[in-house]
Structures are given as structure tokens and as C-alpha cells.
């Protein structure tokens, strides 16, 4: 199956093969080709070039798409979501407006525990139906890769139910889906902390591993949730089953979890809103991708991750939506890119790279997704004609994306 896209105003996000991510000053360059064409074959990018180089008789293809002078960009990669959940939590939204903090709502038994209660009552089929509605929504907004976490089960049966739904989603959609086991999202209702950590390490992880339901393991290592010692124990248990770590860290406070994650070879460290300056040096000596979630800071009126300082220090940075029912009920990666420019002070090129090639790296997919590269997945979207790449985050609520192609097919 061959797809030809012609009359591309600007083909953006071009990257040489073998480049896993962009670091520091590299992030400020968005490699582009003006007035271009792109050929996809069997779901992969086959070739691209300027329209002037197209053979006189054209290029044979089963489908021809006219970009009409719009941008073609690699599809967004979203490396941190909780998109599989039950119901909603708009009541807590009103509580936050009245002045309650995220931590205060959690201490009252709300937050994650409320989502766990709702999910427990839901059948697997209904959970899949609700979640698929959100997955389709983000695909139509240009997301082609998505990481999905468990973490609203908080007991073995419900965590497995979530992970089976994630696997079912991955088999149902053209987007690339990776799964993360997040049993250590909160302590299950009515359980003692230490006993719950043992349940995660000694029962949940082996069950997840036996069914091969997760690519990664995550821990909410933060004030009022799980400690660095808990994190160390859970990561050691997961390593026996081949699950590489990711981590929620430095969101509510700096608790020392980031060095633990780096020591375990974490693929990414996520949130970082209260990251101390000293941890930049820890990341510089690692292959771990710092991942900022500006939608969370926006929704909760929290500090923003120090992404500008990290890039200036030569680090790579990725962006993610954190789509979840409590702290970020949105998976709109275009808005995340705009927030990164407005609040994190990233340039448009830095933000676009952070949401594509670097975000793919934060999911372990840099060899197959995240850029316009021969041999990578033909995941891209076509925008309306716009004056420049900078216009994409500048027009922060304008629906510029009009066609989305995943695995070489229009969705």
C-alpha cells in the first residue's frame, strides 16, 4: 500500500536515522523542507523530497493526498497518560476552585482513590468503551503514539483489568500504544502502607509479568505517596520481569526519588515541577529523559517544570499531556506545546521537538516514531496553510490540524 502526499508547503520534523533525541541547543532547530512531497509504503516513510524533484510522470501510489500548501508534521507522541479511567471528577474541580489543594483532596480520601472506587464497579467492556472514546479524541488531534498507565485499580484484579484494557486498545487502533504498570499510584483504600508496597512488589508485578501486560513500571514517588525506599524495592522487583522504570517525581515536593530512578536506568522522569537544581547534574550523566507536563501545572495552578534551565544545561526535554481525570483532563498535545512556549519559555522549535522526537524517546520508540525519517512509521498530520511553524503553538486554540495519517492511512 503506497500513499503519496504532494503539494506540502513545509515538511517539518525531518531527522537523520540513528538520532535518538535532541539535546540542549539542538532542540532549537526544526529541520524542514519547503514545497515537498512524501511517499509512504506499507505504513512506513519510503521517501520524500522537493516537488521539483518529482519524476515527470509522477510517483505511483494507491492513494494520493493533496496537502494544499499546509505543513506536514510528525504525529505527536504522548509519553505520559492515564487515559484508561472510569467516570470523571468534576466535583474535585469545584473543590480546587474553592481553595483545596491536590494533596488536601488526597488526604480526605479523594483523588486517585475516588477513581479507583469508580473503576472497581465498571466491567472491562465498559472501561474499554469509555477509554476508547478518549483515545479516538486524541488521535484526531494528531497523537500517533501514546503511553497509557494503570494505577486506578490499586488491587491486583483491577490493575490487571486496566492493563488488559490497555492491551485491547493497542490491538484496536492504528496509534502505537505502550503500557505502564503503575500499581504504586496510591495506597489502596483501607490498606497499610508497607503491606501495600509488598502487594505491589510481591504479587502484582509477578502477575503483570506472567501475562506480559506492561512495557514499563512506574511509581508515584512524592510527598504523601511513595518513598525512595519504596521505589527502589518496586523497581528491583520489576527488573526481574524486564519492566524498565519510569517515575512520577518532584511534583509535590523534592523527595529524592529522581536519583533512585536514574540509578535503575529509568527511561524517563516525569513531572519535575519542584525539581531541585542539583538533579540537573544527575540527569546530565544519564540516558534518562526528563519529561515536563505543563497541562498539570496549568490545571492545578502549580509551579512549572524547569524545562528552560534543563535545555540550557544541555539536557533533552520531552513533553506529555498527563491526560487523567483529576489533574489534567485533556490530551490535546497542541495545547501542551503552546503551554511549553508560554509557561516553560521554550521556543516553538524546542516545544515541537519535545512533543515529537524527544517524546518518542521517552517511550523507547525513537527508532520507529517521532520524526519524518525514512523507515520510520508514516505517522503525521497535515495542517491548514500557516505562515510558519511558530504559528502552530502561537494559535493556541485554533484547530489547525485537518488530516491525520497513522501507519500510512488516514484516520
N, C-alpha and C positions, 0 to 999 in steps of 0.2 A: 504494500500500500504506500503510494507516494503522494505527498502533499507539497504543493508549491505555493509559497506566499510571495506575491510580487507587489511592486509599487510601494515598498516600505519607505516611508520618509526617513526614519532613522532606525537602524538595527542596533540595539543597545545591550550592554552586558556581555560583550564578547570577551572570552578568556581563553588563553592557551591551555591545551590539555596538560595535565600533570600539576597544575597550580591549585593547591587545596583551598587556599583562602587568601585574603588580602590583609596586610598588616600596616598599621601606622599610616605613613604618608601615601602608601599605595592605594589606600581606600578612597582617596580624593580624586581618583581618575576613573571615569566610567568610559570604557572603551566602546566606541561606536563606529558604525559605517553608514554613511548617508546614501540615500536613493538606492536601496538594496533589494535583493531577493533572498529567499531562504527555501531550501529543499529538505523535507523530512521523508525518511523511508523506514517503514516498519517501526514507527514510534520513536526513531532517533534522528538527530540532526545529521543530515547527509552532507550538505554543502551550503555555502552562502557566498554572496559576492555582490558587486555593484550591478545595477541594472544594465549599465553599458557593456558588461561582460557576458550578458546572456546570449547564447547562440541565436543566430538569425531565425531559426525555426522554433525557438523557444525550448523549454525543458519538458519532457514528457512527464505527466503526472496524472494520477487518478482524480485528484481534487485540486482546483486552483482557487486560492483565496486572494482577493484584492485588498491590500492594506489601505488603499486610498490616501497615501501620504501620512498615515499615522505612525506612531512609534511601535516597534515590536520589542518587548522586554521579556526576559526570562520570568516565568511564573514565580510568585512569591513562595518562599519556603518559610514555614512557621514552626520553629523548633521547640515550642513550649505551649501546650494547650491542655485543658481539662474539659474537652468538648463533649465527652460522654458523661452526662449527668441527668438527673431527674428533676422535672418541675422548674421552679425559679425561686429567687429570694428577694423579691422587690420590697418585702417588709423590712428587711435589713437595710435596704437602700434608704428607706424613710428614717430608720434609726440613725444612720450615719448623718443624714441631713440634720437631725436633732442634736447631733454632737457626740454620739457614741463612736469610739474608735474600733478598728478591726479587732484589736486584742480584747477590748471590753466585751464586744459581742461574742467572741470565742469563750471568754471566761464565764459568760452567762449561759453557756451550753448551746449557742447558736453557731453560725458559720458552717464550717465543714461538717459538724455533727448533724446539723439540720439537713444538709444534702445527703448524708449517709442514711438518715431516717427515711427520707423520701425514696431513695434508691432501693432500700430494702423491700419496700412494698411493691415495687414495679417488676413485672415479668421481663425476661430477657428480650422478648419480641418488642415490647413497648419501649424499653430502653433503647433498643436499636432504632425504632421508628423515630423517637424524639431526637436522637443524636444525628441520624442521617439528615434530618431537616437542616440542622446547623452545618453539617459537612457540605451539603449541596450549596448552602448560602455562601460559604467562604470560597468554594471552588468558583462560583460565578463571579466572585470579587477578585479572582486572579490567583488564588492559592493552589499550587500544584504539588507541594509536599507538606505533610502535617504530622507532627508528633502528638500523640494522644496518651495521656496518663490515666491510670486508675487512681484510687485514693479516696473515693466516696463510698467504698464498701466497708472498710475498717473491721471486717471479719473475713475469714478465709473464703467462705462461699460467695459472698458478694464481691470481693476483689476478683475472684475468678470469673464471676458473671460479667464484670466490667471488661476484663481482658478478652473474654470470648466475644463480646460485642465489638471491641476494637478490631479483633481479627476478622470478624464478619464484615465490618466496614471496609477493611483493607481489601477484601475479596470482592467488594461491590462497586468500588469507584475507580476511575482512572487516575486519581491522585495517588501519589506514593504515601503510604501511611506507615509510621513506625510506632511501636508500642513501648510504654514505660510503666513498670510496676512501681506504684507509689503507696504501698501499704502504710508506710510511715509518714502519713499526711497529717494525722492527728491520732491521739489515743482513743480507741473505741469507747463508746459510751459505757460507763459503769466498770471499766477495767482499770487496774493499777498500771502505772507507767511501765515499770520494769517487766511485768508479766506480758504487757502488750508488745514490748520490744522483742521479748523471747518468742512470742507468737509469730511476729513478722519474720524473724531470723530463722527460727527452727521449724515452722510449719508452713507459712505462706510461701516463702521463697522456694523451698523444695517442690511444693505443688505447682507453682508457676513454672519452675524449671522443667519438671517432668512433662508438662504439657507444651513446653516451648511457646509460652504465651507472651513473653516480653523480650524486647531487644535490649532494654536498659533498666536500671534500678535507680530510684530517686528517694531522697529523704528531705523532709521539711526541717532543716537544721536551723532553728531560730528560737528566740526567746519565747518561752511558754509552750514549746512543741518538743523537739528532739535535740539532744545534746551532741557535741562532737564525739563523745564516747559511744553513744547510741549509733551514730552514723558510722563510726569505724566498725562496730560489730556487724551492722547490716550489710555494709559493703563487703566485708570479708565473707559473709555467708553467700552473698550474690555472686562473688567471684568464682565460687565452686561450680556455679551453673552457667558461667560465661556471660553474665549480665554486666556490662560496663556501667560505671556510675555517671549520673547527673545529679545535681543538687539544687534545692531551694536554699539560698543562704544570704545573710546580711540584709534581709528585707525589713525586719522589725528592729533588729539590733545586730551589732557585730559580736558574734559569739565564738569565733574561732573555727567555724566549720569549713571555711574555704581551704585552708592548708591541708585539712584531712582529705578533702575531695581531690586536691591536686596530687597528694601522696598516693592516692589509689588510682591515679590515671584517669580522672573524670573527663568525659568528653566535653562537658560544659558546666559552668557555674552560673546560675540564673538568679535574677532579681538585682542584688548588689546595691540597693538603694541606700544602705548605711555602711557601705564598704569602706574600711579604713585605708589610708594612703599606703600603709605598709604592705597590703596584699597585692598591690600592683607589681611589686618586685617578685612576689611568689609566682604570679602568673607569667612574668617575663621568662622564667626558666622552665616553662611547661608547654605542652601542646593542648592545653585546656582552653576552650573558647568562652570568654565572658559574654554573657547574653543579657541584654537590657530589655525590660518590659515596661515601656513608658505608659502603656494604657492603664496599668495598675496604679501608678503614681497619679495619673490624671483622675481616675475614678475615685480613689481613696484620699486625694489631697495629701499625698505623701511626698517625701523628697524623691528626686530622680537619680538614677544610677549615674556615677561619674564617667560617662562614656567619653566625654571630651578629653578628660585627663588620661584615660586609658589609651586612646588613639595617639595623643600627643607623646605618650611614653613608648610608642612603637608597638602596642598590642593590637590584635584584631578585635573587633566587636561584632556581635550578631544582634539582631532584633527579633522579638517574638511578641505574639499578641497576649498570651496568658488567658485566652478565652475560657471563662469559668463563670458560674452563676453568682458568685459572691463579690469578687473584687474586680472583675473585668468582663462584663457580659457583652463582649464584642470580639469578633475575629477579623476585623477589617484591617488588613495589613497596609493598605494605602494610608489609612489614618495613622497607624503606628509609625510609618515613615515620616509623615508630616509632624507628628509629635516629637520624633527624634530630632528633626531640624529645629523646631520651635523651642523645645524644652531642654533637650540634651546638647543643643548647639552643634549638631553635626551638619556638614554641608549636604546638599541634596545628593551629590555623588556618593558620599560616605554612607548616607542613610540607605540609598538604593542598593549599594553593595552589601550593606549589613543585613538587608532583608532578602537577599538572594544567595550569592555565593558563600558568604560567611554563615548565613543561617543554615545552608545545606551542610556545611562543615560541622555545625552544632548538632546535626542529626547523623553524622557519619556517612553523608551522601555526597560528599564533594566530588567523587569520581564520576557521578552519574547525573547530578542535578545542579541547579543554581546558576547556570550561565549558558550563553549561546556558544557552544563548543561542539565541534564535530565529534560524533559518537555519544554525546550525552542525550538524555531524554529530550524529546521535542515538546517541552512544556513551556508555553509562552502565552502572552496576551497581546492583543492589538488595541491601541488607544485611538481615540479621535485624533485628528491632526492637532498638534500642540506646538508652540513655538520652540520649546527646548525641554530637556529632561527635568530642569529645575521646576517647570510648570507643574509636574506631577505632584510633588509634595506641596507646592505653593497653593494650588487649587484644592484645598484640603477636604472639602465636602463634595466637589464636583465629580459625578460618576463618569470618569474619562474612559474606563475600560469597556469596550463594546463587544469584543470577541475573545474567547478563551480556548486554547488548544492544549490538551493534555495527552501525552503519548501519541502525538501527531494527529489527533482527532478533535474536532470542535465539540465542546460540551453544550 
